[in-house]
Amino acid sequence: MNFTDLGLAEPILRAVREQGYETPTPIQAQAIPAVLQGGDLMAGAQTGTGKTAGFTLPLLHRLAADKPLRDARGRVAIRALILTPTRELAAQVEESVRTYGKYLPLSSMVMFGGVGMQPQIDRLRKGVDILVATPGRLLDHHQQGTLDLSNVQVFVLDEADRMLDMGFIHDIKKVLAIVPAKKQSLLFSATFSDDIKALADRLLNQPALIEVARRNATAETIAQRVILTGRERKKELLAQLIREGDWHQVLVFTRMKHGANRLAEYLCKEGIPAMAIHGNKSQGARTKALSEFKSGALPVLVATDIAARGIDIDQLPHVVNFELPNVPEDYVHRIGRTGRAGAQGEALSLVCRDEEIFLRDIEKLIKREIPRASVPGFEPPADEKAEPIVLGRMTIGVGGTRRGGGGGGGGQGRGSRPQGRSAHGNGGGGNGNGGGGGGYSPNRPQAGAGSNGRPASRDGRGPRSGATPGSRNSRPGPR
């Protein structure tokens, strides 16, 4: 099958050809006809399979086929709203809209926090057909009366699983209350959890269902390896691997923002140019680091999970988990930055004894054992014992025990899921090790009351992630 077989308008096909694409990926081949039919859709696929083009191409086709609308103020009305969890993903999706809609008389803009509102207000005053936005900044504009969503005909919720993981469910409900009830709704997600299905029941009306790969699968094009080492030798080991492997483009993940900063500083002192990207960085610094890394000018980008789905680079050869994530699903999204659209990639994890619980959870999730190895001179010390890992105000103890950060009253435990629900049972009494929120929860301590986790911030200020491209030339499908 080629893109010419999907019924897309010639101006769109022309733009697709200019990007070097001829053959759609499986998710594109199924999603594009479904969207063109006008019904609701719930679609999922592994990261890196081209979900973004799966909705942008048919969305452009549908809008171009109709006459522009005018809002109450006489401006070009917003007919399509694409909601994303992060700044980086919003920017990439809007870039795709402009790339594939370059020969169409449609306008688009991106809207997210971390930057001034006035330029966005000025752009809205000119009128826009397609708006790509993060939830928090979108609601800010709505509250100030600077945008009108009453004419939205197509609503896209992109990376829905990440939206829920970051605690955006309440913002999503607010947005759903603003947009028209009668519209085409599209939900795209890398994974289909029970929470995602519950959201789909609320958002979608008799949707078509597309899932082109089993849940939480990793791409076969990614060579996964674990290198066992001591906790104090990881930085040296990473520097040696980069030098000896002559790596010119490697994405490195840490769990915490301060860890990303320290690692980037260490690599720079070792003569390896590196920059960190995370939620505490200004939007200008994040954009600069990502731009230099994409262009190849910066060989090492150190990131928290802000970038787990936010970096869209063809042929990214290496991803390194300097620290394993405490949420196993994040491992899938991290390593999905490489091995994209049929290309080969390598995902390397540096694992110390403290992280064995994380490794077991990851292997259980992906249903495969990751090969282990060691590097001479960097083997785990024989006398090194596993120690608890502190994540914000949550401690992951030896053997998998997880405790909140402070005492408190008894009562039902609240885990660290965004909805505040504990995954396993009730919390204990106020003994200083979690208080009423002592219940075990497998997710990060973002918004759960008992874990004392701080809620995820809006507009890309917390941990964020990104987009899903397709392929070029002889490889199938655009992003």
N, C-alpha and C positions, 0 to 999 in steps of 0.2 A: 504493500500500500504506500502511496505517496500523498503528500499534502494536497495535491490537485484532486484527489479522490474524495476529499472531505467536504466539498461544497463551500469552501471559503471564497470570499470575493477576490477578484484578481489583484487589487491594490495590496491586499494582505499577503497573498501568495508571492507577489513581487518582492515585498520586504523580507519575507521568509527566505526566498532564494538568495537575496543579497547577503544574508547572514550565513549562507552555505549549507542550509538545511534542505533536505528533500524527503526524508522518511520520518514519519512521526514515531515517537516512542509508544509503547503499549498504552500508557495512561492517556496520552494525547489522542491516540487512535480511537479510544473508547469515550473519552470525556467530551471531545469537540463535537461529535454528532449529537450527544445527549444534551449539551448546552444549547446547540442550535435549534433543537426541538422546542425549547422554551420551558421545559419542566425543571423542577428542583433536582439537585444532585448532591449526593454524598460520595466523595471520591478519596481514595487513599492509595498511596504507593510508596515504595522506598524512597528515601531522600536521594536526590540526584537524578530523578527519572523524568523531569520536565513537567511537573505539575503546574508551574506558573504559566507556561504557554498553553497548557490544557484549558485554562479559563480565559486568559487574555485574548487569544485569537478568536474564539467564537463570540466573546463579549464585544470586541471591536466590530465584528461582522454584523451583529444584531443592531448595535447602535448606529452604524453607518447606513443601514438599510432604512432607518426611520429619519424623519425630519427632526432637527433640534427643537427642544422645548424651551420656553421662556418661563422664568419664575415670576412671582408677584411683583418684583421690581424691574421686570423687563430684561433681566440678564439671562444668558444661556444657563439653563438649569442643570443641576447635577442629576444625571440619569443612572450612573453606576457608582457604587461605593464599594471599595475593596478595603477591608479591615485587616491589619497585620499586627503582630505582637511587638515588633521592634522597629526602630528607626532604620537600621540597615536593610531589613527586608522591605520596608515600605519604599525606600529609595530604589531598590533593585526592581521591585515590581513596577513602579512608575516608569523606570527606564525601559523595561520591556514593553510597556504600553506605548511609549513614544517610538521605540524602535520598530515595532510591528504595525503601528498606526501612522507612520510617517507620510504615507500617501493618502491618508483619509482626512476629511475636514472635521476632525475631532480634537478637542483640547483636553489636557489632563494636568493635574498637579499633585504634589506629595505634601503631606501635612504631618508633622510630628513635633514633640517637645524638645527642649534643650536649645531652642533658637527663638528669636523674637516672633511675636504674633503679628506685628503690623505688616511685614511683607506678605504673610499669608492672607491677611485681610484684604490687602491691595489686590492680590491675585484673584481672590474670590469675587471681588467687585467687577472684575472683567468677565466673569462667567466661565464655567468649566463643565465639560461633559462627564469626565471621569475623575473621581477623587480617590486617592490612595492615602490612608491615614492610620495612625495608631489610636487606640481608643481614648486615652486620656486627653490628648490635645483636641480630638474631634469633639468631645463633650465640653471642653473649655470654650470652643468656638460656638457651640450650640447655646451654652448658657449666656454668652455675651450677645447672642443674636446676630452673629456675623455669617452664618451659613444657613441654607434652606435645604432640607433633605426630603421635602414633601413630594418631590418628583422622581425619587429613586425608583428605577424599574428593575435593576439587577443589583443584588447584594451578595458580595463574596466574603466569606470568612476564611482567611488563609492561615495555615498552620494552627488549626483549631486546637490541637492537643497542647501546643505550647501556650496558647492563650489561657487555657484552663490551668496548666501547670504553674503559670505565673500569677494566678489569682485574678484574672480579668473577667470572671464570670459575671460579676455585678455590673461592670461597665458594658459588657455585651448585652445584658438585659436592658440597660438604659438605652443603648443604641437601637435595639429592636423596638422599643417603645416609641422611638422618634421616626423611624422610616415607615413608609406605607405598609399596611398589612398585605396588600395585594402586590406581589413582586415575584421575580424569579430569585431564588436563594440557592447559593452554591457553597457547600462546605468542603474544604480541602484539608487533608490532614495526613501526616506521615504515619500515624498510628491510630487505631480504632480502639480506644478504651471504653469501658462501660460509661464513664462520664461523658465521653464524646457522643456516644449513642443517645444518652439522655438529652444532651444539648441539641442533637439533630432532631429528636422528637419535638422539641420546643420550636425549632427554627424552620424545619422543612415540612413540606406538604407532599406526601406520597412520592418521596424522592427515588430516582434511579440510584442504584448502589453499584459502585465500581471499586474493586480492590484487586490490584494486579499482582500483589505479592503477599505472602503471609505476614501477619502482624509482627512487628519488631524484627524483621529479617535484616541481615546485613548483606551487602552486595558481594557476589562471588568474585568480582574484579578486585576486591580489596584483600591484600595479603596481611593477615593479622598476626602479630607476634607479641609476646610478653617477655621482657627482660627483667629478671629478678635481681634486685640490688639492695644495698643498704640505704636507709633513709637519708643519711648525710652525704652520700656519694652521687646523688642524682644529678646535681648541677654539673659536676665534673664529667660524668658519663655522657650527658646530653651534649656538652661541648665537644667531647671526643667523637661522638657519633656524627655530629655535623661536619667536623673537620675531615675525618677519615672517609666519610661517605661523600664528601664534596657536595653536600646538599646546598642548593641555591634557593630553594623555596620550601619552607617547612612551617606548618601551623602547629603551635604547641599550646596545649590546654592545661590550665591550673584550676583548682577549685575556688580559690579566693582572690580578690582583687589585689591585696597587698602581696600575695605570693607571685602574681603576674608581674607586678612592678619589680620585685626583688630579682626575679629570674631574668627579666629583660636587662636590668642593670648589670647583673653578673655576666651575661653573655657579651654585653658591650665592652666590659672591662677585659674580657678574654679575646677581644678583637673580632667578635662576631656581631655585626650590626643587628639590632633587635629593637622592637617597640612593643609596648603593651596596649591592649585595647580592652576596656571594661566599662561598667556603668558609671564610674566616678570620673571618667575622662570627659572633657568637653566635647561637644559635637564636632568642633573643628579638628581637635586632636584625633578623634576616632576616624573622621573622614580622611585625614592626611595619612594615618597609618595604613588604613585599608587600601587607599589609592596606591601608595608606594609598594605595598605587598603585592597587589594585583599586577602592577606593572613589572615586577621583578626587581625593582630597585632596592627593596628591603628583603633580605633573605629569610628573616625569622620574625614571625608575628606571634606574640604570646597573648593568649586570650582566656577569659573566663567563658562561661557558657553563653554569654551575650552573643558570641559568634558561631555557636554550634550549628545554626541554620542560617547564618547571615553572610557567609562568604561564598561567592559564586565565581569560581575560577576553573576554566577548562584546564585539564591536565595538571592539577595540583598533585605533586608526586608523594608528599609525605605529611602525615598527621602523627603527632606524638602526644600521648597522654602522659604529661609529666606527673600528674596526679590523677588517679582514677576518679570518676565522678561518683558521688554517693547515691545518685539516682541512676539505675542501670539503663533506663531508656536514653539518658543523655549520652551514653557511650555510643549508641547507634547513630545518634544525630551528629556527634563529634566526628566519628570516623567517616561519616557520609560526605564530608567535605572533599574526600579523595575518592578515586575509583568511580568518577561520575560519568554517566552516559556511555558506558562501555569501555572507558579508559582504565588502565591499570593503575593501582595505587598501593601504598603501604601505610598501615596503621600500626604504630609501635607504642606499647605501654610500658612505662618504667614503674615497677611494682615492688614496694617494700612489704615487710611482714604486717605492718599496720593495715594494709589495704586488702588483705586476703579475703575479708568478708565482702568487699566490693567486687572483687574478681569473681567470687562464687556467684554472687547475684547476677552479674553480667552474663556469665556462661549459662546460667539457668534461663535467663531471658532469651538469649539468642540460640539456645539449644545446640551449643557446640562448645568443645573445649579449645581454648586458644593455646597454641604451642608455646612452651616455655623455653627460655635459654638464659645464658648468663654471659657476661663479657669478662675475660681474664683480667684480674685486678680490681674488678668491681662487684665480685660476688657478695651476697648478703653475709655479714659477719655471723659466725657460728653462735656467738653469745648474744646476738641482738634479739630482744623480745618485742613482741607486738605491744604497742602503746595506743591508748585511746586517741581518737582524732577529734579535734574541736572544730565544729562548723558553726560559726556565729555563736549562738547561745545553746547549741545542741552539741552533745558529746557522743560520738560513736565509740562504744567501749569494746574491749577485747572480747571476742566471741559473739559480737553482734548486738550487745546491749546498747540501747540508745536512751539517753536521758536528757530532760529539759535542763534549762540553765539555772533555775532558782526554785526556792520553796514556794509553797502556796497551799491553798485549802484542798480538801479532798473533792470528790465528785467525779463526774464522768470525764475521762481523759480526752483531751483534744490533741490530735496529732498534728503533723506539720503539713498536711495537705492544704491547698488554698481554700477549700471549703471548710476547713477547720475540723474535719472528721478524722478520728483516730482509726488506723487500719486494723488494729488488734486490741479490742477490749477497752477496759476502763483505766483511768489514771489512778495512781496511788495517792496516799495522803501527803501532807506537806512535810517531806523529810529533807528538803533542800536539794533533792536530785530530780526535780521535775514537777513536784507538787501535784496539783490536780491534773496536770497534763502529762503524766508519766507513761501514757499509753504508747506502745511502739508504733511508729509510722515509717514507711519506706521512703517518703519523699523529703525534699529539702525543707528546712525550717523557715519558710517564707511568711506564712500567714496564720499558722495554727496558734491558738491561744495558749494551749498547755505547753508547747515546746518553747514558748517565749520567742518564737521566730518573728522577725519583723516582716510586715507585709510587703509583697513585691510592689515596687513603685510603678507609676504610670509613665507612658511616653518613652519607653526605652531607658529609664533611669536605673532599672534593676538589671538582673541577668537577662540577656537577650540572645536571639538567634536569627536565622536567615532563610535563604531562598533555595529553589531547586531548579537547576538548569537542565537542558537536554544536551544535544551534541552538535558537532560540526562536521562538514564535509561528508566523508563516508560513514560517519557515525550518525545514528538516528536522532531526530528531534531537537527543536530549539528549547531554550529555557522559557 
